Amino acid sequence: MYCSMKLNLPGRTKKRLVRPMQPLDVSGMPNEVWAIDFMSDSLYQGRRFRTLNVLDEGVREALAIEIDTSLPALRVIRTLEQLQAWRGLPKAIRLDNGPELTSEDFTQWCADRGVELRFIQPGKPNQNAFIERFNRSYRTEVLDSWVFESLEQVRQITHDWLRSYNEDRPHDALGSLPPVAYRERLLARKKSTSELST
């Protein structure tokens, strides 16, 4: 009996994902472009967890750090909906090509709300440099500085650090102001300018 092993079939090839280069054009105003990215770490017992970090590029304000063992696309959407209730939505989001961020649920949610998705090129994290810089601070000052016993402990320490990062820490790029004070100054200036023009 003849048995074909199909050894002459062509091998499967991976499709290359092609994205245009994303320049870091920053308007300097809040809610123009947000950047989102994931990080991961583990508890003392070895249980892995992830963080979803959301940054307003224009004012360098960290809007959220969501922490859990799993952060699928629907959880990303829920986080953005919570931010929408507080801050509105940005005109665009800068992000990488992770499965949560390229999923149909997430891309359709953004399309329905008119939020442009600016995917960086694969392997080019410098195209998302603002959040990469923020991630480095969070990694050094929180994730690498503590031995966490529970997710609740990670959340509490992160919450306290995030408040200090946004409200107390001066940023050279913001004229030595913390992000919240810088945003408030920009909005006050914009309001006074619009009142003068009416």
Backbone torsions as a table, in degrees:
resi	resn	phi	psi	omega
1	MET	NA	135.2	-177.1
2	TYR	-90.5	130.6	179.5
3	CYS	-124.6	118.2	179.1
4	SER	-85.8	128.2	178.6
5	MET	-93.2	-2.4	177.1
6	LYS	55.3	42.3	-178.0
7	LEU	-76.8	-14.7	-177.3
8	ASN	-94.5	7.3	178.0
9	LEU	-72.0	144.2	178.2
10	PRO	-66.1	146.2	178.7
11	GLY	-71.1	155.8	177.6
12	ARG	-73.7	136.5	178.3
13	THR	-113.5	146.0	177.7
14	LYS	-83.8	142.3	175.2
15	LYS	-82.4	134.1	177.1
16	ARG	-83.4	133.0	177.5
17	LEU	-84.7	121.3	-178.5
18	VAL	-109.9	123.6	177.6
19	ARG	-127.7	145.9	175.6
20	PRO	-71.1	153.8	177.9
21	MET	-64.5	139.7	-178.8
22	GLN	-107.7	104.5	177.2
23	PRO	-69.4	148.5	179.1
24	LEU	-86.8	74.5	178.1
25	ASP	-91.6	110.8	-175.4
26	VAL	-109.7	127.3	-176.8
27	SER	-79.4	-24.1	-176.6
28	GLY	81.8	10.6	177.0
29	MET	-118.9	150.3	178.8
30	PRO	-68.7	153.7	174.4
31	ASN	63.8	19.8	172.8
32	GLU	-84.1	-57.8	-179.4
33	VAL	-134.5	126.9	170.3
34	TRP	-103.3	153.9	173.5
35	ALA	-120.8	139.3	176.8
36	ILE	-130.0	147.9	-178.4
37	ASP	-159.6	158.7	178.1
38	PHE	-107.6	151.0	170.2
39	MET	-134.3	167.3	177.1
40	SER	-143.6	155.8	177.9
41	ASP	-159.9	-170.3	179.8
42	SER	-142.6	153.2	174.0
43	LEU	-75.7	170.8	-179.4
44	TYR	-56.7	-37.4	-178.6
45	GLN	-76.5	-4.0	178.1
46	GLY	101.0	-6.6	-180.0
47	ARG	-69.0	127.2	-178.0
48	ARG	-79.7	148.6	171.5
49	PHE	-141.8	162.8	-179.7
50	ARG	-123.8	158.6	172.5
51	THR	-126.0	142.5	172.1
52	LEU	-109.4	114.9	-176.8
53	ASN	-105.0	133.3	-179.9
54	VAL	-124.7	125.8	-175.7
55	LEU	-128.1	134.6	171.7
56	ASP	-85.8	108.6	-173.8
57	GLU	-62.0	-38.3	-173.9
58	GLY	-62.8	-32.5	-177.8
59	VAL	-122.4	7.1	178.5
60	ARG	57.1	27.1	-179.0
61	GLU	-89.9	128.3	176.3
62	ALA	-80.5	114.8	-174.5
63	LEU	-86.0	-30.4	-178.6
64	ALA	-163.4	148.3	164.5
65	ILE	-132.2	102.7	179.7
66	GLU	-89.1	134.0	-172.8
67	ILE	-128.0	127.1	175.2
68	ASP	-168.5	173.6	178.9
69	THR	-74.3	-25.2	179.5
70	SER	-141.1	134.6	179.9
71	LEU	-132.0	74.3	-179.4
72	PRO	-73.0	179.1	-175.6
73	ALA	-56.9	-40.6	-178.3
74	LEU	-66.1	-30.2	176.5
75	ARG	-72.8	-35.7	175.0
76	VAL	-62.2	-44.6	178.5
77	ILE	-60.6	-44.5	-179.6
78	ARG	-61.2	-40.8	177.8
79	THR	-62.2	-44.4	179.9
80	LEU	-67.1	-33.6	177.0
81	GLU	-66.0	-37.8	176.1
82	GLN	-65.0	-40.8	177.5
83	LEU	-67.6	-35.2	178.5
84	GLN	-60.4	-40.9	179.8
85	ALA	-64.4	-28.4	-177.3
86	TRP	-92.8	-44.3	-171.4
87	ARG	-120.9	-6.2	-168.5
88	GLY	80.9	-176.0	179.2
89	LEU	-110.0	155.2	178.5
90	PRO	-79.5	169.5	173.5
91	LYS	-73.5	-31.0	-177.5
92	ALA	-148.7	156.5	174.6
93	ILE	-125.7	129.9	175.9
94	ARG	-95.8	131.1	-172.3
95	LEU	-157.1	165.3	177.3
96	ASP	-93.5	-167.5	-170.7
97	ASN	-104.9	29.8	178.8
98	GLY	-63.4	156.4	-176.1
99	PRO	-61.4	-31.8	179.0
100	GLU	-66.9	-32.8	-173.4
101	LEU	-92.2	-14.3	175.6
102	THR	-104.3	2.8	-178.4
103	SER	-66.9	154.7	-179.8
104	GLU	-64.0	-38.0	179.6
105	ASP	-57.1	-48.6	-175.7
106	PHE	-71.1	-47.5	-177.0
107	THR	-64.7	-35.4	178.5
108	GLN	-70.4	-38.8	177.8
109	TRP	-59.1	-44.3	179.1
110	CYS	-67.0	-42.6	179.9
111	ALA	-61.5	-41.4	-179.8
112	ASP	-62.6	-24.4	-177.7
113	ARG	-106.0	6.3	176.7
114	GLY	71.7	26.2	178.3
115	VAL	-95.1	118.8	179.0
116	GLU	-73.8	136.3	176.8
117	LEU	-101.6	122.5	179.6
118	ARG	-108.9	87.7	179.9
119	PHE	-73.7	131.5	175.6
120	ILE	-78.2	163.2	177.1
121	GLN	-71.8	142.0	178.4
122	PRO	-55.5	134.9	178.4
123	GLY	75.5	14.7	-178.9
124	LYS	-123.6	64.4	-178.0
125	PRO	-62.2	-19.1	177.5
126	ASN	-64.0	-18.5	176.1
127	GLN	-76.2	-7.2	174.4
128	ASN	-124.5	46.7	-166.7
129	ALA	-65.3	-32.8	-177.2
130	PHE	-64.6	-45.1	-179.6
131	ILE	-76.4	-28.4	175.0
132	GLU	-63.2	-39.5	177.1
133	ARG	-65.9	-42.4	177.3
134	PHE	-62.6	-44.2	179.7
135	ASN	-58.2	-38.3	-179.9
136	ARG	-63.6	-41.3	177.3
137	SER	-64.0	-44.9	-179.3
138	TYR	-64.6	-41.0	178.2
139	ARG	-61.8	-49.0	-175.8
140	THR	-67.8	-44.3	-170.2
141	GLU	-89.8	-18.9	-179.0
142	VAL	-122.8	-66.2	-171.3
143	LEU	-62.3	-39.5	-179.1
144	ASP	-87.5	-7.3	-175.3
145	SER	-100.8	-9.0	-176.0
146	TRP	-128.5	148.3	168.8
147	VAL	-103.4	108.4	-172.2
148	PHE	-88.2	135.4	177.6
149	GLU	-93.1	-26.7	-175.4
150	SER	-152.4	162.5	176.0
151	LEU	-64.1	-35.1	179.5
152	GLU	-62.3	-37.3	177.1
153	GLN	-66.7	-41.8	176.6
154	VAL	-58.9	-45.2	-177.7
155	ARG	-64.1	-42.2	-177.6
156	GLN	-67.7	-46.4	179.4
157	ILE	-64.6	-40.3	177.9
158	THR	-63.6	-42.9	179.2
159	HIS	-58.0	-47.3	-179.5
160	ASP	-64.4	-42.4	179.4
161	TRP	-64.6	-41.0	-178.5
162	LEU	-63.5	-41.6	177.3
163	ARG	-60.7	-45.1	179.1
164	SER	-65.4	-41.8	179.7
165	TYR	-59.0	-43.7	-175.9
166	ASN	-81.3	-34.6	-169.7
167	GLU	-105.1	-23.6	-173.4
168	ASP	-114.8	-33.5	-169.9
169	ARG	-81.5	120.0	176.8
170	PRO	-73.3	145.0	178.6
171	HIS	-117.2	128.1	179.7
172	ASP	-56.5	-41.6	-176.9
173	ALA	-68.4	-14.0	-178.8
174	LEU	-109.2	25.9	-179.3
175	GLY	67.7	34.9	179.8
176	SER	64.1	25.1	174.0
177	LEU	-103.3	152.2	170.0
178	PRO	-71.7	157.2	-176.1
179	PRO	-55.1	-41.7	-178.1
180	VAL	-64.8	-44.8	179.4
181	ALA	-64.4	-38.3	179.1
182	TYR	-64.7	-44.4	178.7
183	ARG	-61.6	-44.0	-179.7
184	GLU	-62.7	-38.0	178.1
185	ARG	-65.4	-43.5	179.0
186	LEU	-61.4	-45.0	-178.0
187	LEU	-67.5	-37.0	177.5
188	ALA	-65.4	-41.5	178.4
189	ARG	-64.1	-42.0	179.5
190	LYS	-64.1	-39.8	-179.5
191	LYS	-66.2	-43.9	-179.1
192	SER	-67.0	-36.1	178.0
193	THR	-64.7	-42.5	-179.3
194	SER	-69.3	-32.7	177.5
195	GLU	-69.1	-35.8	178.4
196	LEU	-68.9	-31.2	-177.5
197	SER	-80.9	-11.2	179.7
198	THR	-96.8	NA	NA
